[in-house]
Amino acid sequence: MSLVGNLEDLGLGDIFQIIFLSRRSGVLAIRGKVVEGKIYFKDGLVIAAYSLDSSKKLVSNNVQDTVFSLFIEEGNFDFELKDPNEEVKAVPSGSIFTVEAGLNPQFLAMEGSRLLDEARAKKPVAPPPPPSPKMETPPPPEVVQPAVKPQPAIEPAQKIETAHVKKEEIAPRPVEESFSPKSIWAEAGIVEEAHIEPVTASPGLSLLRSMIFELQNPHSSSEITLMILRFASEIMNRAVLFIVKRDSIEGLGQFGVVLKQGDPNRRIKGVKISPQDESIFKEAVFKKMTIKKNLEKNRVHEYLIKELGGDWPSEAFLAPLLVSGRVAALLYGDNLPEEKTIGDTESLEIFLAQAGIAMERALLERRLSMQGKE
């Protein structure tokens, strides 16, 4: 399972923030026109990296500069959840740079973005277009000048020389140097590739960036739950958000549920499932991880499908919303009435991780506010 897309849609700085805040472990692969490489994350921190130019030579000799060399404007990325230590060990010695303590991606994101902005600002400005040709005008009439008394000729030694400056003799002003991967590659004689291989971006990737910003200052927990359902609507045809209590799992909200009779919202809010009964819900709460599979026939699943309208989906999706390490909610989804599988849900899972952090922050602020009133 991986998050795939273009850096034009989701910049490297935004990707770093997402991985750090959700404490993800995995490998981020980046490929541009003149550079490609990988950055390895362990619990949200950068532990290793390497970057190669088009001739497969190492661009830098340490982790920090290697990461900065991968801050490019155009290219593809692929973040895959996995144990990075195993892959780091598989890379030949001398081809990858590691750091034991791990580097904070937030610092790398801010510094890398700053360097990229400076390099972008230093790009030469295109010359203005040539002036449009003017219509030829007839020469003015010849004016007869009055006779002038001839002056004595000046001897060659007494001739006054006038200095004429040729345009080509004016030395160009030196351009102020700044960090720019392209300038480094140009000095090394590296030529850009003609194009970057296109990739199929993960669903919901274009929405992920904008909604991550919306999560920074949510007004309430209910606003966060609405954003979760809104994001899910980009990935699947229908979804239900359940709140997980100590002894029950209860419906909270939905979209896409169609019933032959009755109000879907009222029906969903009446759904109650025991977390002790064998079901996909019990599995998701116990494992605290996303589950995507066909629903087996059992009492809980049959009850759920009946409350959702009666049709059995070809595949079901269930993901936990973790708040302070506890499963606070569960997002169920499928693609009914279409008979097709869910597909890639990595962007939705990343958003759920961010939503859990936002909800945890909102609850903490609420507690502090209550204590202040006391």
C-alpha positions as CSV (number, residue, x, y, z in Angstrom):
1,M,0.0,0.0,0.0
2,S,1.5,3.3,-1.0
3,L,0.7,7.0,-1.6
4,V,1.6,8.0,-5.2
5,G,1.4,11.3,-6.9
6,N,3.1,14.4,-8.5
7,L,5.1,16.9,-6.5
8,E,3.1,19.7,-8.3
9,D,0.0,18.5,-6.4
10,L,1.6,17.7,-3.1
11,G,5.0,19.3,-2.3
12,L,7.8,17.6,-0.5
13,G,7.4,19.9,2.5
14,D,3.7,18.9,2.9
15,I,4.6,15.2,2.6
16,F,7.2,15.6,5.4
17,Q,4.6,17.3,7.6
18,I,2.1,14.5,7.1
19,I,4.6,11.7,7.7
20,F,6.0,13.4,10.9
21,L,2.6,14.2,12.5
22,S,1.3,10.7,11.8
23,R,4.5,9.1,13.0
24,R,4.7,6.9,9.9
25,S,7.5,4.5,9.0
26,G,8.2,3.8,5.4
27,V,10.2,4.8,2.3
28,L,9.6,7.9,0.2
29,A,10.9,7.5,-3.4
30,I,11.3,10.6,-5.5
31,R,12.1,10.9,-9.2
32,G,12.6,14.1,-11.1
33,K,14.2,15.1,-14.4
34,V,17.8,15.2,-13.1
35,V,17.7,13.6,-9.8
36,E,16.1,10.6,-8.1
37,G,16.4,9.1,-4.6
38,K,14.8,7.7,-1.5
39,I,14.2,9.0,2.0
40,Y,13.7,6.6,4.9
41,F,11.4,7.4,7.8
42,K,11.2,5.6,11.2
43,D,8.3,6.7,13.4
44,G,8.2,10.0,11.5
45,L,11.9,10.8,11.6
46,V,14.4,10.7,8.7
47,I,16.9,8.0,9.4
48,A,18.6,7.6,6.0
49,A,18.6,9.0,2.4
50,Y,20.4,8.9,-0.9
51,S,20.0,10.7,-4.2
52,L,21.5,10.0,-7.6
53,D,21.9,12.2,-10.7
54,S,21.0,11.1,-14.2
55,S,24.4,9.4,-14.5
56,K,23.7,7.4,-11.3
57,K,26.3,9.3,-9.3
58,L,25.6,10.3,-5.7
59,V,24.6,14.0,-5.5
60,S,25.7,14.6,-1.8
61,N,27.6,13.0,1.0
62,N,25.4,13.4,4.0
63,V,21.7,12.9,4.9
64,Q,20.7,16.5,5.3
65,D,22.2,17.8,2.0
66,T,20.8,14.6,0.3
67,V,17.3,15.5,1.4
68,F,17.7,19.1,0.3
69,S,18.9,17.9,-3.2
70,L,15.5,16.1,-3.5
71,F,13.5,19.3,-3.0
72,I,12.4,19.7,-6.6
73,E,9.4,21.4,-8.2
74,E,8.5,18.8,-10.8
75,G,8.6,15.0,-10.4
76,N,6.8,12.0,-9.0
77,F,6.8,10.5,-5.5
78,D,5.8,7.2,-3.9
79,F,5.5,6.7,-0.2
80,E,5.2,3.1,0.9
81,L,4.5,1.9,4.4
82,K,7.2,-0.6,5.5
83,D,10.0,-1.2,7.9
84,P,12.8,1.1,6.6
85,N,15.6,-0.7,8.4
86,E,15.3,-3.8,6.3
87,E,15.6,-1.8,3.1
88,V,18.5,0.3,4.4
89,K,20.4,-2.9,5.1
90,A,19.9,-4.1,1.6
91,V,21.4,-1.0,0.0
92,P,25.2,-1.4,-0.7
93,S,27.5,0.3,1.8
94,G,28.6,3.7,0.6
95,S,25.5,4.2,-1.5
96,I,23.3,5.5,1.3
97,F,23.8,7.9,4.3
98,T,22.3,7.2,7.7
99,V,21.8,9.0,11.0
100,E,21.2,7.1,14.2
101,A,19.2,9.7,16.1
102,G,17.0,10.6,13.2
103,L,16.4,14.1,11.7
104,N,13.3,16.2,12.4
105,P,11.3,16.4,9.1
106,Q,9.7,19.7,10.1
107,F,13.1,21.4,10.1
108,L,14.1,19.7,6.8
109,A,10.7,20.7,5.3
110,M,11.1,24.4,6.3
111,E,14.7,24.7,5.3
112,G,14.3,22.7,2.1
113,S,11.3,24.8,1.1
114,R,13.2,28.0,1.8
115,L,16.1,26.9,-0.3
116,L,13.8,25.9,-3.1
117,D,12.0,29.3,-2.9
118,E,15.3,31.2,-3.0
119,A,16.4,29.1,-6.0
120,R,13.1,29.8,-7.7
121,A,13.4,33.6,-7.1
122,K,16.9,33.6,-8.6
123,K,15.8,32.2,-11.9
124,P,16.7,34.5,-14.8
125,V,13.8,36.6,-16.0
126,A,12.9,36.2,-19.7
127,P,13.8,39.2,-21.8
128,P,11.0,41.5,-22.9
129,P,9.6,40.9,-26.3
130,P,11.1,43.0,-29.2
131,P,9.1,46.2,-30.0
132,S,6.6,45.9,-32.8
133,P,7.9,47.2,-36.1
134,K,6.8,50.8,-36.8
135,M,5.6,52.1,-40.1
136,E,8.2,53.9,-42.1
137,T,7.8,57.7,-42.2
138,P,9.1,59.8,-45.1
139,P,12.3,61.7,-44.4
140,P,11.9,65.4,-43.4
141,P,12.5,68.0,-46.1
142,E,16.1,69.0,-46.6
143,V,17.0,72.2,-44.8
144,V,19.6,74.5,-46.4
145,Q,22.2,75.4,-43.9
146,P,23.9,78.8,-44.0
147,A,27.4,79.0,-45.2
148,V,30.0,78.4,-42.4
149,K,33.4,79.9,-42.5
150,P,35.9,77.0,-43.0
151,Q,38.0,76.2,-40.0
152,P,41.7,75.3,-40.2
153,A,42.3,71.6,-40.4
154,I,43.4,69.9,-37.2
155,E,46.7,68.1,-37.4
156,P,46.5,64.3,-36.8
157,A,48.4,64.7,-33.6
158,Q,45.9,67.2,-32.4
159,K,42.8,65.2,-33.3
160,I,40.5,64.6,-30.4
161,E,39.7,60.9,-30.0
162,T,36.2,59.9,-28.7
163,A,35.9,56.6,-26.9
164,H,33.2,54.4,-28.3
165,V,32.1,51.6,-26.0
166,K,31.1,48.5,-27.8
167,K,28.2,46.5,-26.4
168,E,30.0,43.2,-26.5
169,E,32.9,44.7,-24.5
170,I,30.6,45.3,-21.4
171,A,31.2,42.4,-19.0
172,P,27.9,40.9,-17.8
173,R,27.1,41.4,-14.1
174,P,27.8,38.3,-12.1
175,V,24.6,36.5,-10.9
176,E,24.4,36.2,-7.1
177,E,25.0,32.6,-6.1
178,S,22.3,30.7,-4.1
179,F,21.4,27.1,-3.4
180,S,20.0,25.6,-6.6
181,P,20.1,21.9,-7.4
182,K,19.8,22.9,-11.1
183,S,22.9,25.1,-11.0
184,I,24.8,22.3,-9.3
185,W,23.8,19.8,-11.9
186,A,24.6,22.2,-14.7
187,E,28.1,22.8,-13.4
188,A,28.6,19.0,-13.3
189,G,27.5,18.7,-17.0
190,I,24.3,16.9,-16.1
191,V,21.5,17.3,-18.7
192,E,17.9,17.1,-17.9
193,E,15.9,14.2,-19.2
194,A,13.3,14.9,-21.9
195,H,10.4,14.1,-19.6
196,I,9.3,12.4,-16.4
197,E,7.4,9.1,-16.6
198,P,3.7,9.9,-15.7
199,V,2.2,8.2,-12.7
200,T,-1.3,7.5,-11.6
201,A,-1.9,9.6,-8.5
202,S,-3.6,8.1,-5.5
203,P,-7.3,9.0,-5.3
204,G,-8.0,12.0,-3.1
205,L,-4.4,13.3,-3.3
206,S,-5.4,16.7,-4.6
207,L,-7.9,17.1,-1.7
208,L,-5.4,15.9,0.9
209,R,-3.3,19.0,0.9
210,S,-6.1,21.5,1.2
211,M,-7.9,19.6,3.9
212,I,-4.8,19.1,6.0
213,F,-4.8,22.9,6.4
214,E,-8.4,22.8,7.4
215,L,-7.5,20.4,10.2
216,Q,-5.1,22.9,11.7
217,N,-7.8,24.9,13.5
218,P,-11.1,22.9,13.7
219,H,-13.9,24.6,15.6
220,S,-15.3,21.4,17.0
221,S,-15.1,17.6,16.9
222,S,-18.2,17.5,14.8
223,E,-16.5,19.6,12.2
224,I,-13.7,17.0,12.0
225,T,-16.1,14.1,11.6
226,L,-17.8,16.0,8.7
227,M,-14.4,16.5,7.0
228,I,-13.7,12.7,7.4
229,L,-17.0,11.9,5.6
230,R,-16.3,14.6,3.0
231,F,-12.9,13.1,2.2
232,A,-14.3,9.6,2.1
233,S,-16.8,10.6,-0.5
234,E,-13.9,11.2,-2.9
235,I,-12.7,7.6,-2.5
236,M,-15.9,5.5,-2.2
237,N,-19.6,5.6,-2.9
238,R,-20.9,5.4,0.6
239,A,-19.5,5.5,4.1
240,V,-20.6,5.4,7.7
241,L,-18.8,6.9,10.7
242,F,-19.1,5.0,14.0
243,I,-18.2,6.2,17.4
244,V,-16.5,3.6,19.6
245,K,-17.7,3.6,23.2
246,R,-16.6,1.3,26.1
247,D,-19.4,-1.3,25.5
248,S,-20.8,-0.4,22.1
249,I,-20.1,0.9,18.6
250,E,-22.8,3.3,17.5
251,G,-23.6,5.0,14.2
252,L,-22.7,8.7,14.0
253,G,-23.1,9.9,10.5
254,Q,-23.2,8.8,6.9
255,F,-23.2,9.6,3.2
256,G,-24.4,7.6,0.2
257,V,-26.7,5.3,2.2
258,V,-30.0,4.8,0.2
259,L,-33.0,3.1,1.9
260,K,-36.3,2.0,0.3
261,Q,-38.1,3.4,3.3
262,G,-37.1,5.8,6.1
263,D,-34.5,8.4,6.8
264,P,-30.9,7.1,6.4
265,N,-29.4,9.5,9.0
266,R,-31.9,8.4,11.6
267,R,-31.4,4.7,10.7
268,I,-27.6,5.0,11.0
269,K,-27.8,6.7,14.4
270,G,-29.8,3.7,15.7
271,V,-27.2,1.1,14.7
272,K,-25.4,-0.5,17.7
273,I,-22.8,-3.2,17.5
274,S,-21.1,-4.9,20.4
275,P,-17.2,-4.7,20.2
276,Q,-17.1,-8.2,21.8
277,D,-18.9,-10.0,19.0
278,E,-16.9,-11.5,16.2
279,S,-16.9,-9.0,13.3
280,I,-14.7,-6.8,11.2
281,F,-15.3,-4.1,13.9
282,K,-13.8,-6.2,16.6
283,E,-10.8,-6.9,14.4
284,A,-10.2,-3.3,13.6
285,V,-10.4,-2.2,17.2
286,F,-8.1,-5.0,18.4
287,K,-5.5,-4.4,15.6
288,K,-5.8,-0.6,15.5
289,M,-5.3,-0.8,11.7
290,T,-7.2,-0.5,8.5
291,I,-9.0,-3.6,7.2
292,K,-10.1,-4.1,3.6
293,K,-11.7,-7.4,2.7
294,N,-14.9,-9.2,1.8
295,L,-17.4,-9.5,4.6
296,E,-17.9,-13.0,5.8
297,K,-21.4,-14.2,6.6
298,N,-22.1,-13.8,10.3
299,R,-24.7,-12.3,12.6
300,V,-23.1,-8.9,13.0
301,H,-22.3,-8.4,9.3
302,E,-25.8,-9.5,8.3
303,Y,-27.3,-7.0,10.8
304,L,-25.0,-4.2,9.4
305,I,-25.9,-4.9,5.8
306,K,-29.6,-5.0,6.6
307,E,-29.4,-1.6,8.3
308,L,-27.5,-0.2,5.3
309,G,-30.2,-1.2,2.8
310,G,-29.8,-5.0,2.3
311,D,-27.3,-5.3,-0.6
312,W,-24.0,-7.1,0.1
313,P,-20.9,-5.2,-1.1
314,S,-18.1,-6.9,-3.0
315,E,-15.5,-5.4,-0.6
316,A,-15.7,-3.5,2.7
317,F,-13.3,-0.9,4.2
318,L,-13.0,-0.2,7.9
319,A,-10.4,2.2,9.3
320,P,-9.8,3.4,12.9
321,L,-9.6,6.9,14.1
322,L,-7.0,6.9,16.9
323,V,-7.1,9.6,19.6
324,S,-4.5,9.4,22.4
325,G,-3.7,5.8,21.3
326,R,-7.3,4.6,21.6
327,V,-9.8,3.8,18.8
328,A,-12.3,6.7,19.2
329,A,-14.2,6.1,15.9
330,L,-14.4,3.7,12.9
331,L,-15.0,4.6,9.3
332,Y,-16.8,2.0,7.3
333,G,-17.1,2.3,3.5
334,D,-17.9,0.4,0.3
335,N,-18.8,1.1,-3.3
336,L,-22.4,0.0,-3.5
337,P,-24.5,0.1,-5.7
338,E,-21.5,-0.5,-8.0
339,E,-19.9,-4.0,-7.9
340,K,-16.3,-2.9,-7.7
341,T,-13.5,-3.0,-5.1
342,I,-12.5,0.0,-2.9
343,G,-9.1,0.6,-4.6
344,D,-6.3,2.7,-3.1
345,T,-7.2,4.3,0.2
346,E,-3.7,5.5,1.4
347,S,-4.6,9.2,1.2
348,L,-7.7,8.6,3.2
349,E,-5.8,6.7,5.8
350,I,-3.2,9.5,6.1
351,F,-6.1,12.0,6.5
352,L,-7.6,9.8,9.3
353,A,-4.3,9.9,11.1
354,Q,-4.2,13.7,10.8
355,A,-7.8,13.9,11.9
356,G,-7.0,11.9,15.0
357,I,-4.2,14.2,15.9
358,A,-6.5,17.2,15.4
359,M,-9.2,15.8,17.5
360,E,-6.7,15.0,20.3
361,R,-5.5,18.6,20.2
362,A,-9.1,19.9,20.2
363,L,-9.9,17.8,23.3
364,L,-6.8,18.9,25.1
365,E,-7.6,22.6,24.4
366,R,-11.1,22.0,25.7
367,R,-9.8,20.4,28.9
368,L,-7.4,23.3,29.5
369,S,-10.2,25.8,28.9
370,M,-12.4,24.0,31.4
371,Q,-9.6,24.0,34.0
372,G,-9.1,27.7,33.4
373,K,-12.7,28.4,34.2
374,E,-12.5,26.5,37.4
